[in-house]
Amino acid sequence: MVGRVVTGENGNLGLFGVGRRFGDKWDGSGSEINLVAVFHDSEFANKDFGITAQQSAASGLNETRMSSGFRSLGINYNYRHILNRNWQVFGEALYEHYSSDVRASPIARSNYEAEVGVGFIYVF
């Protein structure tokens, strides 16, 4: 099981899924793949895909108000490798296929979003 909640001044997003972990270590290293469902509240949805009246007047696009609910289905892959006592390297790839409500937004550039990230973790 995997779950993340992102919350802040721009709204809330939740990612929930099930998957499979690969490797026999219990130290957090290795990789996993997950199928995920992503949900957002209306504030987060409008930040990403909404168009206010002011933006509509300036751009010529239709005013668009998004509601909260289902955002996408996706697949998420994570990898973590422990370099030494303090340093770890991680990588992540995410593919989200947007719901019909999100795809209907005039500013949705495509039917999906894909992300790839690499980073380092320092353990104190």
C-alpha positions in Angstrom: 0.0 0.0 0.0 1.1 3.5 -0.8 -0.4 6.8 0.3 0.6 10.5 0.2 -1.3 13.6 1.2 -0.1 17.0 0.0 -1.7 19.9 1.8 -1.0 23.6 1.9 -2.2 27.0 1.0 -3.1 25.9 -2.6 -5.3 23.0 -1.5 -5.0 19.3 -0.9 -4.1 16.3 -3.1 -4.1 12.6 -2.1 -2.5 9.7 -3.8 -3.5 6.2 -2.8 -2.5 2.9 -4.3 -1.4 -0.7 -4.1 1.7 -2.2 -5.4 4.7 -4.6 -5.1 8.0 -4.1 -3.5 11.1 -5.8 -5.0 14.1 -6.9 -3.1 14.6 -8.7 0.2 16.1 -5.9 2.3 14.1 -4.2 5.1 16.2 -1.0 5.3 14.1 1.0 2.8 16.4 0.3 -0.2 15.2 -1.3 -3.4 12.4 -0.6 -5.7 8.6 -0.7 -5.8 5.9 -0.2 -8.4 2.3 0.9 -7.5 -1.0 1.5 -9.3 -2.4 4.7 -7.8 -5.6 6.8 -7.8 -5.2 10.5 -7.2 -7.9 12.9 -5.7 -7.8 16.6 -5.3 -10.0 19.2 -3.6 -11.5 22.1 -5.6 -8.8 24.6 -4.5 -6.0 22.3 -5.8 -7.9 21.4 -8.9 -8.5 25.1 -9.8 -4.9 26.0 -9.1 -3.8 23.5 -11.8 -6.7 23.5 -14.3 -9.2 26.3 -13.5 -9.6 29.6 -15.3 -10.8 32.6 -13.3 -13.0 35.3 -14.8 -10.0 37.7 -14.9 -7.8 35.0 -16.6 -10.7 34.3 -19.0 -11.0 38.0 -20.0 -7.2 38.2 -20.5 -6.8 35.0 -22.5 -10.1 34.5 -24.3 -10.5 31.0 -22.9 -13.7 30.0 -21.2 -14.0 30.5 -17.4 -13.5 27.1 -15.9 -14.3 26.1 -12.3 -13.1 22.6 -11.2 -14.7 20.6 -8.5 -13.1 18.3 -6.0 -12.9 14.6 -6.6 -11.1 12.1 -8.8 -8.1 13.5 -10.7 -6.3 10.5 -12.3 -5.2 6.9 -12.4 -1.5 6.2 -12.6 1.5 4.1 -12.1 4.3 5.1 -9.8 7.9 3.6 -9.6 10.3 4.3 -6.8 13.9 3.3 -6.3 16.2 3.9 -3.3 19.8 3.0 -2.8 21.8 3.4 0.4 25.2 4.8 -0.5 26.6 4.9 3.1 25.5 5.5 6.7 24.3 9.1 5.9 23.6 9.3 2.2 20.9 7.7 0.0 20.0 8.3 -3.6 16.5 7.9 -4.9 14.6 8.0 -8.2 10.9 8.2 -9.0 8.8 8.0 -12.1 5.0 8.8 -12.2 2.5 8.5 -15.0 -1.0 9.9 -14.4 -3.9 9.5 -16.9 -6.3 12.4 -16.2 -10.0 12.0 -15.6 -12.5 13.4 -18.1 -13.1 16.4 -16.0 -9.4 17.4 -16.0 -9.0 16.6 -19.7 -12.0 19.0 -20.4 -10.1 22.0 -19.0 -8.9 24.3 -21.7 -5.5 24.5 -20.1 -4.9 20.8 -19.8 -2.0 20.3 -22.3 -2.6 16.6 -22.7 -4.5 13.6 -21.4 -1.7 12.7 -19.0 1.2 13.9 -16.9 4.5 12.2 -16.5 7.2 13.1 -14.0 10.7 11.8 -13.3 12.8 12.8 -10.4 16.2 12.0 -8.9 17.4 13.2 -5.5 19.7 12.6 -2.6 18.7 12.1 1.1 21.0 12.9 4.0 20.2 11.0 7.2 21.3 12.8 10.4 
